[in-house]
Amino acid sequence: MAAQSPPCRLLRALPTCCPHPFLSSSSLGQGIRRRAGSLLRCSSPSEDASSPSGEGRREYQPSFADDLFLAFFRAKMVEEVGWDSEKPGYSGLLEVANRLMVFVEKCKYLEESKCLGICINTCKLPTQTFFKDHMGVDLYMEPNFEDYSCQFNFGVPPPPLDTDKALKEPCLDICTNARRRKELGTSSGTDGLQCPQV
């Protein structure tokens, strides 16, 4: 006999700690009542206790709540992105998420550091690498060094380093090192405008 999935014990206390109109027995319809102390079952798989090797594992079967949440979340993502995938389910949701673009109006990190090199080396390049290597999602970040905004383009691979326009930007006017180099007259030609930190 297969083991039943473990109950969600937190839901036993839900009606008392969460006074929500959908959860109280008085707000439910005449024929639908939740018995006090009843348990709802999780949809997550469980291992057979008699099988330490995991041979008795059941495959994950999404519940109605899982499907409802996925549909709701996907609808919100499609609304935000303005595009929907033809793939069904979770695969389609991932495809939609890959098209997401996030706009940061003012990057406090760039504004406070006042340095293009710090932005590139401690934020842009590591973040792009992290999303590609650990999340499996391409990300191209486009910082705007004039208004300190940044565009995150998910699902877009970053260009090679030698063609990335952010790496070719001159030092910021507010950079203390750039001001010092200008005062000392150490900037020669166009190379002097290039941030030495990049």
N, C-alpha and C positions, 0 to 999 in steps of 0.2 A: 504494500500500500504506500503510495507516494505521500511524502510529508506536505502538510499544508503550509502556505506562505505565512511568515510571521505577521502577527497583527500589529497595526500602528497603535501603540499604547497611548500615544499623546492624544489621540482622538477620543479617548474615554473621558478626558477632562474638558474637552472642547466646549460643550454647552455651558458649563459653569464659568469658564474663564473668558469666553468669547461671546458676549451677548449680541449676536447677529440675528436679524429677523429671519434669515433662511434656516438657522440652526435651532431656533426655539421650537418646542413641540406645539406651542399654541399658534404659531404662524403657519405651520404645515397644514396641508389639506386634510379633510376629514379622513380619507382612506390611507394617508401616508403619515406615519408616526415613527419617530426614532425611539426605540426603547432605551430607557435609562441604563447605563452600564453596558450597552451593546458595543461591539467593536467593529470597525471597518477594516477590511483587509487591504494590505499593500499589494501593488501589482508587481513588485520586484521579485525576482526568482529567489528560491531558497535551495540550499544544499540538503541532500538527504543525510541525516545525522549518522546513518549506518555506513555511509560510504565516504571515508576520508579522502579518497582520490578524486572525488567530485564526479564519479560516473553517474550518480543519481541526479545530476543537475537538470533542472527544467529550463527550457528556453524562455527568455523574457517575453511576456505577452502584455502589450499595453492595455490599460484599462480605458474605460470611457472617459475618465478624468484626464488621462494622458492625452488622448486624442483631442479632447476639447481644448486643453491648454495649448497643444501644438497648433491647432487651427486658429485659435485666438492670437497667439504670439506671431504666427506667420502672417495673418491679416494685418497686424500692426506693422510688421517689418515691410510688407509690400506697400502699405500706405506711405511709409517713410521713404523707401527707396524709389518707388514709382515704377517697379518692374516685378514680374512674378516668373518663377521658373516653371517649366513644363513637368519637372520631376515631382512625383508625389511624396508626401511625408517628410521625414527628417532630411533626406537628401536634398529635396527641393528647398527646405528652409536654409540649409547650409549654402546653397547656391545664391539665394536671395541675400543672405548675410554677407557674402563675399562682395556684393555690389554696394554695400553700405559705405557712405562717405560721411565722415564726422568733421565738422568745422569748429575749431577752437578760435574764438574771437580774439582773445588776448592771452598769449602764453606767459604766465607769470614767471616761469623758469627762465625764458629768454629775456624777458623784461628786467628781471632782477640780476641775472648774470651779466648782461650787457655784452655778451661775447658770442660771436658766430661760431667759433671753434668749440665752445662748451656745448652749444646747441647741437652741433653736428656730431661730436664725439661722445657725448654722454646721454643724448636723447634720440636724435633721428636715426643714426645707424644702429645702435643697440636695439631700439624698439622694432625697427624693420626686421632685424635678424631674429629677434625673439618670436615675433609673430610667424615668420616663415619656418623657423626650425622647431619651435615648440608647440605652435598652434596649428601649423599646416595651412596658414592663410597668407597670401601675398599682401604686403602693405607698402604703399608708397606715400611717404610724408613729404608735404611741400610747405616748408616754413616760409612765411613772408617777413623779411627782415625790416620792412618799412613800418608796418602796423602791428608787428608781433603776433600775427595770427598764424594758424597752421591748419592745413587741410590734410586729413587722414583719408587716403583712398584705399579701402580694403578691396582685395581681389585684383589689384593692379600691381604687377611686379615692378620693383624699383629699377631705374635704369642703371647701367654699369657706372661705377664710381667715376670713371674718366669723362662721362657725359652728363652726370647729375649737375643740374644748374645751381643747386644750393651750395655745392662744393666749390663753385667758381665765383661766388659772391665776394665782394671786397669787405674789408673790416667794417664793422658798424661805426657810425660817427660817435655814438655814445660810449664806445669801448675805451677804457682808460689806457690800455696799451697802445691803441692806435693814436690817441691824442699825444701820448708821450713820444712815440716814434715821429710824429709830425713836428713836434716842438724841437726834437733833437736833430731833425733833418735827415733821419736815417732811411727814409723811404726814397727809393731810386726807381723811377719809371713806374710801369704798371705793376711790377712784382711787389713793390712796396705797399700797394693797396690790398694785396692778398693777405688774408688772415694767416699768421704764422702757426696758429693752432690747428689748422686744417690739414 
